[in-house]
Amino acid sequence: MTAPVEVAKRDGVLHVCINRPEKRNALSMATLDAVAAAFNDNASDPDLLLAVLTG
C-alpha cells in the first residue's frame, strides 16, 4: 500500500501530493493531518521558495 500523502523537495519547491485514487483523493482526517504535517514540518526550511499541493 502506498502512503496517502507523498512529499518531495526539488529545486526549492515542496511537492505535496495526495495519493488516494481509490477514494478519489478525498480528504480523511488522517490525510488532512498528513498534509498539514508536510507543510508544518517544512515551514522553516529556508531553501524552499514554493509549495505545491496536488492530488
C-alpha positions as CSV (number, residue, x, y, z in Angstrom):
1,M,0.0,0.0,0.0
2,T,1.3,3.5,-0.8
3,A,1.3,6.4,1.5
4,P,-1.8,8.6,1.3
5,V,0.4,11.7,1.0
6,E,3.7,11.9,-0.8
7,V,6.2,14.6,-0.1
8,A,9.2,15.6,-2.1
9,K,11.6,18.6,-2.3
10,R,13.1,19.6,-5.6
11,D,14.8,22.8,-6.7
12,G,13.4,24.9,-3.9
13,V,9.8,23.5,-4.3
14,L,7.9,21.4,-1.8
15,H,5.7,19.0,-3.6
16,V,2.8,17.5,-1.5
17,C,0.7,15.0,-3.4
18,I,-2.5,13.4,-2.1
19,N,-2.3,9.8,-3.3
20,R,-5.7,8.1,-2.6
21,P,-7.1,7.3,-6.1
22,E,-9.4,4.6,-4.6
23,K,-11.1,7.4,-2.7
24,R,-10.8,10.0,-5.5
25,N,-8.3,11.8,-3.3
26,A,-10.9,12.7,-0.7
27,L,-9.5,14.2,2.5
28,S,-10.0,12.0,5.5
29,M,-8.9,13.3,8.9
30,A,-5.7,11.2,8.6
31,T,-4.9,12.5,5.2
32,L,-5.6,16.1,6.2
33,D,-3.3,15.6,9.2
34,A,-0.6,14.3,6.9
35,V,-0.9,17.2,4.5
36,A,-0.8,19.7,7.4
37,A,2.2,17.9,8.9
38,A,4.0,18.1,5.5
39,F,3.6,21.9,5.4
40,N,4.3,22.4,9.1
41,D,7.5,20.2,9.0
42,N,8.9,22.2,6.1
43,A,7.7,25.7,7.1
44,S,11.0,26.9,8.4
45,D,13.2,25.4,5.6
46,P,15.0,28.5,4.1
47,D,15.8,26.6,0.9
48,L,12.1,26.2,0.0
49,L,10.6,29.0,-2.1
50,L,7.2,27.5,-3.1
51,A,4.8,24.7,-2.0
52,V,2.6,22.9,-4.5
53,L,-0.4,20.7,-3.4
54,T,-1.6,18.2,-6.0
55,G,-3.7,15.2,-6.0
